[in-house]
Amino acid sequence: MPLHGPRDPKNKGYPYGVRITVAGIDCYSVGAEGRREADSLKSQLEHAEGVTEAEVVHYG
């Protein structure tokens, strides 16, 4: 099964997202338009309570 990026309001896929692990469960964040935005989102999510891992994912 292919992995597709999250959809934006214009029905285009975002090229980046952030995968996080919370309490042993893999989750995916909202999409990001660029690597810089995804890195910023990752930095914020890494400091959230319960997050044990975070990584930027490129859907391209």
Helices and strands as residue ranges (DSSP letters): E 16-22, E 25-28, H 35-46, E 51-58
